[in-house]
Amino acid sequence: MGDLARYRKLQKQNFTKWEGMCGNCGACCGALDDPCEHLRKRPSGQYFCAIYTKRYGMHKTVSGAKFKCVNIREILHERWKGDECCGYKQHLGLL
């Protein structure tokens, strides 16, 4: 296996590990307050984004408030309603 193939494999593993930290509580997307218009709830109670692969950029909440969806890494230092549920914050010791 060449360097590029090893690098791509490592990137994929890291991406999978990072994404796996999310508990799908929906709190960072406003589930406990004014949710993003694209936030959906599964019968299991977990949340998901209906446009996940195209989520970044300007969107609206259910009430019509505009906001910019960003990568979770950009807001981990901030507080939001229900952030104690955040798997990323728990894993990184940010609570």
N, CA, C and O atoms as a Tinker XYZ file with bonds, in Angstrom:
   380  protein
     1  N      0.853000   -1.178000    0.000000    73     2
     2  CA     0.000000    0.000000    0.000000    64     1     3
     3  C      0.899000    1.241000    0.000000    63     2     4     5
     4  O      1.831000    1.345000    0.798000    81     3
     5  N      0.610000    2.167000   -0.895000    73     3     6
     6  CA     1.401000    3.383000   -1.010000    64     5     7
     7  C      1.019000    4.418000    0.042000    63     6     8     9
     8  O      0.039000    4.261000    0.769000    81     7
     9  N      1.819000    5.480000    0.103000    73     7    10
    10  CA     1.581000    6.543000    1.082000    64     9    11
    11  C      0.194000    7.179000    0.929000    63    10    12    13
    12  O     -0.498000    7.413000    1.920000    81    11
    13  N     -0.200000    7.453000   -0.298000    73    11    14
    14  CA    -1.494000    8.086000   -0.530000    64    13    15
    15  C     -2.635000    7.176000   -0.076000    63    14    16    17
    16  O     -3.600000    7.644000    0.528000    81    15
    17  N     -2.527000    5.904000   -0.360000    73    15    18
    18  CA    -3.568000    4.953000    0.047000    64    17    19
    19  C     -3.627000    4.853000    1.569000    63    18    20    21
    20  O     -4.717000    4.796000    2.138000    81    19
    21  N     -2.472000    4.831000    2.237000    73    19    22
    22  CA    -2.442000    4.793000    3.704000    64    21    23
    23  C     -3.048000    6.059000    4.294000    63    22    24    25
    24  O     -3.785000    6.009000    5.279000    81    23
    25  N     -2.729000    7.194000    3.678000    73    23    26
    26  CA    -3.271000    8.470000    4.136000    64    25    27
    27  C     -4.791000    8.491000    4.007000    63    26    28    29
    28  O     -5.491000    8.892000    4.937000    81    27
    29  N     -5.290000    8.066000    2.879000    73    27    30
    30  CA    -6.745000    8.042000    2.666000    64    29    31
    31  C     -7.438000    7.099000    3.642000    63    30    32    33
    32  O     -8.521000    7.407000    4.141000    81    31
    33  N     -6.830000    5.969000    3.913000    73    31    34
    34  CA    -7.388000    5.014000    4.858000    64    33    35
    35  C     -7.433000    5.629000    6.265000    63    34    36    37
    36  O     -8.429000    5.490000    6.974000    81    35
    37  N     -6.364000    6.298000    6.657000    73    35    38
    38  CA    -6.312000    6.948000    7.960000    64    37    39
    39  C     -7.358000    8.053000    8.069000    63    38    40    41
    40  O     -8.024000    8.184000    9.096000    81    39
    41  N     -7.500000    8.842000    7.012000    73    39    42
    42  CA    -8.506000    9.907000    7.001000    64    41    43
    43  C     -9.908000    9.333000    7.160000    63    42    44    45
    44  O    -10.724000    9.875000    7.906000    81    43
    45  N    -10.187000    8.245000    6.466000    73    43    46
    46  CA   -11.498000    7.607000    6.557000    64    45    47
    47  C    -11.741000    7.083000    7.969000    63    46    48    49
    48  O    -12.841000    7.228000    8.503000    81    47
    49  N    -10.718000    6.473000    8.581000    73    47    50
    50  CA   -10.854000    5.967000    9.938000    64    49    51
    51  C    -11.108000    7.108000   10.926000    63    50    52    53
    52  O    -11.961000    6.997000   11.807000    81    51
    53  N    -10.368000    8.193000   10.772000    73    51    54
    54  CA   -10.542000    9.339000   11.662000    64    53    55
    55  C    -11.929000    9.961000   11.491000    63    54    56    57
    56  O    -12.561000   10.349000   12.473000    81    55
    57  N    -12.397000   10.056000   10.258000    73    55    58
    58  CA   -13.730000   10.599000    9.987000    64    57    59
    59  C    -14.789000    9.730000   10.657000    63    58    60    61
    60  O    -15.703000   10.243000   11.303000    81    59
    61  N    -14.665000    8.431000   10.502000    73    59    62
    62  CA   -15.630000    7.495000   11.094000    64    61    63
    63  C    -15.616000    7.594000   12.613000    63    62    64    65
    64  O    -16.671000    7.585000   13.246000    81    63
    65  N    -14.428000    7.690000   13.199000    73    63    66
    66  CA   -14.303000    7.828000   14.656000    64    65    67
    67  C    -14.945000    9.135000   15.114000    63    66    68    69
    68  O    -15.706000    9.145000   16.082000    81    67
    69  N    -14.644000   10.245000   14.421000    73    67    70
    70  CA   -15.192000   11.550000   14.790000    64    69    71
    71  C    -16.717000   11.545000   14.698000    63    70    72    73
    72  O    -17.396000   11.953000   15.641000    81    71
    73  N    -17.254000   11.091000   13.584000    73    71    74
    74  CA   -18.706000   11.062000   13.394000    64    73    75
    75  C    -19.371000   10.159000   14.431000    63    74    76    77
    76  O    -20.501000   10.415000   14.847000    81    75
    77  N    -18.682000    9.119000   14.843000    73    75    78
    78  CA   -19.214000    8.182000   15.825000    64    77    79
    79  C    -19.367000    8.766000   17.216000    63    78    80    81
    80  O    -20.072000    8.199000   18.051000    81    79
    81  N    -18.713000    9.899000   17.480000    73    79    82
    82  CA   -18.832000   10.542000   18.791000    64    81    83
    83  C    -20.194000   11.195000   18.985000    63    82    84    85
    84  O    -20.627000   11.403000   20.118000    81    83
    85  N    -20.861000   11.514000   17.905000    73    83    86
    86  CA   -22.161000   12.183000   17.973000    64    85    87
    87  C    -23.225000   11.199000   18.459000    63    86    88    89
    88  O    -23.362000   10.095000   17.932000    81    87
    89  N    -23.972000   11.627000   19.475000    73    87    90
    90  CA   -25.051000   10.786000   19.998000    64    89    91
    91  C    -26.391000   11.070000   19.365000    63    90    92    93
    92  O    -27.404000   10.497000   19.768000    81    91
    93  N    -26.413000   11.956000   18.367000    73    91    94
    94  CA   -27.639000   12.309000   17.650000    64    93    95
    95  C    -28.728000   12.852000   18.572000    63    94    96    97
    96  O    -29.911000   12.556000   18.405000    81    95
    97  N    -28.295000   13.665000   19.561000    73    95    98
    98  CA   -29.263000   14.267000   20.487000    64    97    99
    99  C    -29.988000   15.443000   19.851000    63    98   100   101
   100  O    -31.078000   15.803000   20.295000    81    99
   101  N    -29.401000   16.052000   18.814000    73    99   102
   102  CA   -30.031000   17.162000   18.111000    64   101   103
   103  C    -29.900000   18.503000   18.801000    63   102   104   105
   104  O    -30.356000   19.515000   18.269000    81   103
   105  N    -29.284000   18.536000   19.977000    73   103   106
   106  CA   -29.195000   19.785000   20.744000    64   105   107
   107  C    -28.446000   20.871000   19.982000    63   106   108   109
   108  O    -28.854000   22.032000   20.021000    81   107
   109  N    -27.377000   20.533000   19.299000    73   107   110
   110  CA   -26.610000   21.545000   18.571000    64   109   111
   111  C    -27.384000   22.095000   17.378000    63   110   112   113
   112  O    -27.017000   23.131000   16.823000    81   111
   113  N    -28.439000   21.417000   16.988000    73   111   114
   114  CA   -29.286000   21.861000   15.878000    64   113   115
   115  C    -30.600000   22.447000   16.376000    63   114   116   117
   116  O    -31.531000   22.658000   15.599000    81   115
   117  N    -30.667000   22.708000   17.689000    73   115   118
   118  CA   -31.826000   23.377000   18.257000    64   117   119
   119  C    -32.979000   22.493000   18.669000    63   118   120   121
   120  O    -34.078000   22.997000   18.901000    81   119
   121  N    -32.770000   21.189000   18.769000    73   119   122
   122  CA   -33.868000   20.268000   19.087000    64   121   123
   123  C    -34.601000   20.642000   20.374000    63   122   124   125
   124  O    -35.793000   20.365000   20.504000    81   123
   125  N    -33.907000   21.265000   21.323000    73   123   126
   126  CA   -34.514000   21.595000   22.607000    64   125   127
   127  C    -35.014000   23.038000   22.673000    63   126   128   129
   128  O    -35.452000   23.507000   23.723000    81   127
   129  N    -34.941000   23.728000   21.548000    73   127   130
   130  CA   -35.299000   25.138000   21.540000    64   129   131
   131  C    -36.075000   25.472000   20.265000    63   130   132   133
   132  O    -37.282000   25.244000   20.190000    81   131
   133  N    -35.387000   26.006000   19.279000    73   131   134
   134  CA   -35.979000   26.362000   17.983000    64   133   135
   135  C    -35.179000   25.609000   16.922000    63   134   136   137
   136  O    -34.174000   26.125000   16.431000    81   135
   137  N    -35.602000   24.411000   16.565000    73   135   138
   138  CA   -34.774000   23.552000   15.708000    64   137   139
   139  C    -34.625000   24.034000   14.268000    63   138   140   141
   140  O    -35.458000   24.769000   13.738000    81   139
   141  N    -33.551000   23.596000   13.672000    73   139   142
   142  CA   -33.320000   23.813000   12.247000    64   141   143
   143  C    -34.469000   23.168000   11.474000    63   142   144   145
   144  O    -34.976000   22.112000   11.853000    81   143
   145  N    -34.864000   23.815000   10.396000    73   143   146
   146  CA   -35.960000   23.285000    9.580000    64   145   147
   147  C    -35.634000   21.925000    8.966000    63   146   148   149
   148  O    -36.535000   21.229000    8.498000    81   147
   149  N    -34.367000   21.542000    8.961000    73   147   150
   150  CA   -33.958000   20.269000    8.357000    64   149   151
   151  C    -33.740000   19.157000    9.388000    63   150   152   153
   152  O    -33.391000   18.033000    9.029000    81   151
   153  N    -33.944000   19.471000   10.652000    73   151   154
   154  CA   -33.755000   18.470000   11.700000    64   153   155
   155  C    -34.956000   17.533000   11.732000    63   154   156   157
   156  O    -36.103000   17.981000   11.725000    81   155
   157  N    -34.690000   16.249000   11.768000    73   155   158
   158  CA   -35.738000   15.225000   11.804000    64   157   159
   159  C    -35.500000   14.302000   12.994000    63   158   160   161
   160  O    -34.364000   14.123000   13.434000    81   159
   161  N    -36.575000   13.722000   13.508000    73   159   162
   162  CA   -36.486000   12.809000   14.643000    64   161   163
   163  C    -36.905000   11.411000   14.233000    63   162   164   165
   164  O    -37.964000   11.214000   13.637000    81   163
   165  N    -36.068000   10.448000   14.557000    73   163   166
   166  CA   -36.383000    9.043000   14.277000    64   165   167
   167  C    -37.303000    8.506000   15.369000    63   166   168   169
   168  O    -37.361000    9.075000   16.459000    81   167
   169  N    -38.023000    7.420000   15.095000    73   167   170
   170  CA   -38.870000    6.802000   16.122000    64   169   171
   171  C    -38.079000    6.425000   17.382000    63   170   172   173
   172  O    -38.640000    6.366000   18.476000    81   171
   173  N    -36.777000    6.172000   17.223000    73   171   174
   174  CA   -35.918000    5.808000   18.356000    64   173   175
   175  C    -35.644000    7.000000   19.271000    63   174   176   177
   176  O    -35.125000    6.832000   20.375000    81   175
   177  N    -35.995000    8.206000   18.811000    73   175   178
   178  CA   -35.729000    9.403000   19.588000    64   177   179
   179  C    -34.468000   10.134000   19.160000    63   178   180   181
   180  O    -34.235000   11.265000   19.588000    81   179
   181  N    -33.654000    9.508000   18.326000    73   179   182
   182  CA   -32.443000   10.151000   17.833000    64   181   183
   183  C    -32.791000   11.089000   16.675000    63   182   184   185
   184  O    -33.768000   10.885000   15.954000    81   183
   185  N    -31.969000   12.112000   16.523000    73   183   186
   186  CA   -32.180000   13.101000   15.479000    64   185   187
   187  C    -31.196000   12.910000   14.328000    63   186   188   189
   188  O    -30.154000   12.272000   14.474000    81   187
   189  N    -31.559000   13.479000   13.185000    73   187   190
   190  CA   -30.657000   13.489000   12.037000    64   189   191
   191  C    -30.976000   14.691000   11.173000    63   190   192   193
   192  O    -32.067000   15.256000   11.253000    81   191
   193  N    -30.020000   15.076000   10.348000    73   191   194
   194  CA   -30.184000   16.194000    9.437000    64   193   195
   195  C    -30.619000   15.649000    8.078000    63   194   196   197
   196  O    -29.965000   14.772000    7.513000    81   195
   197  N    -31.713000   16.169000    7.568000    73   195   198
   198  CA   -32.247000   15.708000    6.284000    64   197   199
   199  C    -31.355000   16.097000    5.113000    63   198   200   201
   200  O    -31.477000   15.524000    4.031000    81   199
   201  N    -30.453000   17.067000    5.312000    73   199   202
   202  CA   -29.555000   17.518000    4.233000    64   201   203
   203  C    -28.097000   17.447000    4.689000    63   202   204   205
   204  O    -27.292000   18.301000    4.317000    81   203
   205  N    -27.756000   16.451000    5.478000    73   203   206
   206  CA   -26.459000   16.378000    6.157000    64   205   207
   207  C    -25.260000   16.667000    5.256000    63   206   208   209
   208  O    -24.386000   17.444000    5.641000    81   207
   209  N    -25.197000   16.079000    4.095000    73   207   210
   210  CA   -24.024000   16.281000    3.231000    64   209   211
   211  C    -23.984000   17.669000    2.601000    63   210   212   213
   212  O    -22.965000   18.062000    2.035000    81   211
   213  N    -25.087000   18.415000    2.696000    73   211   214
   214  CA   -25.158000   19.770000    2.128000    64   213   215
   215  C    -25.567000   20.795000    3.187000    63   214   216   217
   216  O    -26.145000   21.829000    2.856000    81   215
   217  N    -25.275000   20.518000    4.438000    73   215   218
   218  CA   -25.804000   21.307000    5.549000    64   217   219
   219  C    -25.143000   22.660000    5.771000    63   218   220   221
   220  O    -25.799000   23.569000    6.280000    81   219
   221  N    -23.896000   22.832000    5.419000    73   219   222
   222  CA   -23.190000   24.072000    5.731000    64   221   223
   223  C    -23.748000   25.259000    4.958000    63   222   224   225
   224  O    -24.096000   25.151000    3.782000    81   223
   225  N    -23.826000   26.404000    5.654000    73   223   226
   226  CA   -24.322000   27.613000    5.023000    64   225   227
   227  C    -25.554000   28.142000    5.723000    63   226   228   229
   228  O    -25.889000   27.705000    6.824000    81   227
   229  N    -26.220000   29.071000    5.093000    73   227   230
   230  CA   -27.380000   29.739000    5.676000    64   229   231
   231  C    -28.636000   28.866000    5.595000    63   230   232   233
   232  O    -28.943000   28.271000    4.562000    81   231
   233  N    -29.347000   28.814000    6.723000    73   231   234
   234  CA   -30.598000   28.061000    6.835000    64   233   235
   235  C    -31.533000   28.805000    7.765000    63   234   236   237
   236  O    -31.211000   29.891000    8.247000    81   235
   237  N    -32.703000   28.211000    8.016000    73   235   238
   238  CA   -33.685000   28.803000    8.923000    64   237   239
   239  C    -34.097000   27.780000    9.973000    63   238   240   241
   240  O    -34.018000   26.569000    9.767000    81   239
   241  N    -34.539000   28.317000   11.103000    73   239   242
   242  CA   -35.135000   27.465000   12.127000    64   241   243
   243  C    -36.609000   27.291000   11.799000    63   242   244   245
   244  O    -37.124000   27.916000   10.872000    81   243
   245  N    -37.273000   26.456000   12.548000    73   243   246
   246  CA   -38.704000   26.225000   12.347000    64   245   247
   247  C    -39.487000   27.539000   12.476000    63   246   248   249
   248  O    -40.476000   27.747000   11.772000    81   247
   249  N    -39.038000   28.424000   13.381000    73   247   250
   250  CA   -39.743000   29.698000   13.569000    64   249   251
   251  C    -39.356000   30.750000   12.532000    63   250   252   253
   252  O    -39.928000   31.840000   12.510000    81   251
   253  N    -38.387000   30.426000   11.673000    73   251   254
   254  CA   -37.988000   31.351000   10.619000    64   253   255
   255  C    -36.721000   32.149000   10.885000    63   254   256   257
   256  O    -36.302000   32.932000   10.032000    81   255
   257  N    -36.094000   31.967000   12.062000    73   255   258
   258  CA   -34.845000   32.665000   12.358000    64   257   259
   259  C    -33.727000   32.137000   11.452000    63   258   260   261
   260  O    -33.600000   30.929000   11.254000    81   259
   261  N    -32.932000   33.037000   10.915000    73   259   262
   262  CA   -31.831000   32.641000   10.040000    64   261   263
   263  C    -30.582000   32.366000   10.869000    63   262   264   265
   264  O    -30.326000   33.037000   11.870000    81   263
   265  N    -29.809000   31.375000   10.440000    73   263   266
   266  CA   -28.546000   31.041000   11.103000    64   265   267
   267  C    -27.614000   30.397000   10.086000    63   266   268   269
   268  O    -28.046000   29.954000    9.022000    81   267
   269  N    -26.350000   30.351000   10.423000    73   267   270
   270  CA   -25.355000   29.730000    9.556000    64   269   271
   271  C    -24.951000   28.400000   10.166000    63   270   272   273
   272  O    -24.417000   28.365000   11.274000    81   271
   273  N    -25.197000   27.314000    9.464000    73   271   274
   274  CA   -24.777000   25.990000    9.917000    64   273   275
   275  C    -23.280000   25.846000    9.650000    63   274   276   277
   276  O    -22.807000   26.074000    8.537000    81   275
   277  N    -22.552000   25.466000   10.685000    73   275   278
   278  CA   -21.097000   25.321000   10.595000    64   277   279
   279  C    -20.685000   23.952000   11.115000    63   278   280   281
   280  O    -21.489000   23.233000   11.708000    81   279
   281  N    -19.443000   23.607000   10.891000    73   279   282
   282  CA   -18.888000   22.364000   11.416000    64   281   283
   283  C    -18.894000   22.432000   12.937000    63   282   284   285
   284  O    -18.570000   23.472000   13.510000    81   283
   285  N    -19.254000   21.344000   13.592000    73   283   286
   286  CA   -19.346000   21.309000   15.054000    64   285   287
   287  C    -18.043000   21.759000   15.710000    63   286   288   289
   288  O    -18.074000   22.335000   16.797000    81   287
   289  N    -16.912000   21.512000   15.079000    73   287   290
   290  CA   -15.617000   21.930000   15.651000    64   289   291
   291  C    -15.545000   23.435000   15.864000    63   290   292   293
   292  O    -14.823000   23.907000   16.742000    81   291
   293  N    -16.292000   24.189000   15.062000    73   291   294
   294  CA   -16.258000   25.646000   15.164000    64   293   295
   295  C    -17.049000   26.184000   16.349000    63   294   296   297
   296  O    -16.866000   27.339000   16.732000    81   295
   297  N    -17.922000   25.372000   16.937000    73   295   298
   298  CA   -18.748000   25.868000   18.046000    64   297   299
   299  C    -18.573000   25.088000   19.343000    63   298   300   301
   300  O    -19.283000   25.356000   20.313000    81   299
   301  N    -17.660000   24.143000   19.389000    73   299   302
   302  CA   -17.487000   23.339000   20.599000    64   301   303
   303  C    -17.150000   24.183000   21.821000    63   302   304   305
   304  O    -17.457000   23.784000   22.944000    81   303
   305  N    -16.531000   25.329000   21.628000    73   303   306
   306  CA   -16.174000   26.205000   22.750000    64   305   307
   307  C    -17.370000   27.017000   23.249000    63   306   308   309
   308  O    -17.274000   27.666000   24.291000    81   307
   309  N    -18.482000   26.994000   22.536000    73   307   310
   310  CA   -19.672000   27.754000   22.898000    64   309   311
   311  C    -20.629000   26.893000   23.726000    63   310   312   313
   312  O    -20.443000   25.684000   23.865000    81   311
   313  N    -21.663000   27.551000   24.271000    73   311   314
   314  CA   -22.707000   26.855000   25.023000    64   313   315
   315  C    -24.019000   26.941000   24.240000    63   314   316   317
   316  O    -24.274000   27.936000   23.561000    81   315
   317  N    -24.829000   25.927000   24.334000    73   315   318
   318  CA   -26.169000   25.944000   23.766000    64   317   319
   319  C    -27.062000   25.064000   24.632000    63   318   320   321
   320  O    -26.575000   24.229000   25.395000    81   319
   321  N    -28.346000   25.255000   24.511000    73   319   322
   322  CA   -29.302000   24.494000   25.314000    64   321   323
   323  C    -29.149000   23.006000   25.020000    63   322   324   325
   324  O    -29.272000   22.574000   23.874000    81   323
   325  N    -28.881000   22.232000   26.061000    73   323   326
   326  CA   -28.728000   20.787000   25.921000    64   325   327
   327  C    -27.331000   20.329000   25.557000    63   326   328   329
   328  O    -27.139000   19.157000   25.232000    81   327
   329  N    -26.336000   21.230000   25.602000    73   327   330
   330  CA   -24.990000   20.817000   25.174000    64   329   331
   331  C    -24.360000   19.788000   26.103000    63   330   332   333
   332  O    -23.341000   19.187000   25.764000    81   331
   333  N    -24.954000   19.585000   27.264000    73   331   334
   334  CA   -24.437000   18.536000   28.159000    64   333   335
   335  C    -24.643000   17.147000   27.550000    63   334   336   337
   336  O    -24.023000   16.181000   27.996000    81   335
   337  N    -25.494000   17.040000   26.553000    73   335   338
   338  CA   -25.731000   15.778000   25.840000    64   337   339
   339  C    -24.710000   15.533000   24.737000    63   338   340   341
   340  O    -24.615000   14.420000   24.220000    81   339
   341  N    -23.949000   16.555000   24.371000    73   339   342
   342  CA   -23.064000   16.487000   23.213000    64   341   343
   343  C    -21.941000   15.457000   23.396000    63   342   344   345
   344  O    -21.101000   15.586000   24.287000    81   343
   345  N    -21.947000   14.459000   22.555000    73   343   346
   346  CA   -20.917000   13.426000   22.600000    64   345   347
   347  C    -19.518000   13.959000   22.334000    63   346   348   349
   348  O    -18.545000   13.453000   22.892000    81   347
   349  N    -19.411000   14.970000   21.493000    73   347   350
   350  CA   -18.108000   15.582000   21.215000    64   349   351
   351  C    -17.574000   16.273000   22.456000    63   350   352   353
   352  O    -16.412000   16.095000   22.821000    81   351
   353  N    -18.428000   17.069000   23.112000    73   351   354
   354  CA   -18.008000   17.775000   24.331000    64   353   355
   355  C    -17.663000   16.783000   25.431000    63   354   356   357
   356  O    -16.697000   16.988000   26.167000    81   355
   357  N    -18.430000   15.721000   25.553000    73   355   358
   358  CA   -18.158000   14.692000   26.561000    64   357   359
   359  C    -16.814000   14.042000   26.288000    63   358   360   361
   360  O    -15.988000   13.919000   27.192000    81   359
   361  N    -16.591000   13.631000   25.063000    73   359   362
   362  CA   -15.354000   12.943000   24.692000    64   361   363
   363  C    -14.120000   13.834000   24.884000    63   362   364   365
   364  O    -13.067000   13.363000   25.312000    81   363
   365  N    -14.262000   15.113000   24.567000    73   363   366
   366  CA   -13.134000   16.032000   24.646000    64   365   367
   367  C    -13.007000   16.700000   26.010000    63   366   368   369
   368  O    -12.094000   17.502000   26.209000    81   367
   369  N    -13.888000   16.396000   26.948000    73   367   370
   370  CA   -13.826000   16.964000   28.289000    64   369   371
   371  C    -14.127000   18.449000   28.330000    63   370   372   373
   372  O    -13.516000   19.181000   29.108000    81   371
   373  N    -15.060000   18.911000   27.504000    73   371   374
   374  CA   -15.379000   20.337000   27.403000    64   373   375
   375  C    -16.592000   20.755000   28.226000    63   374   376   377
   376  O    -17.060000   21.885000   28.086000    81   375
   377  N    -17.102000   19.893000   29.062000    73   375   378
   378  CA   -18.287000   20.240000   29.868000    64   377   379
   379  C    -17.885000   20.689000   31.252000    63   378   380
   380  O    -18.745000   21.020000   32.068000    81   379
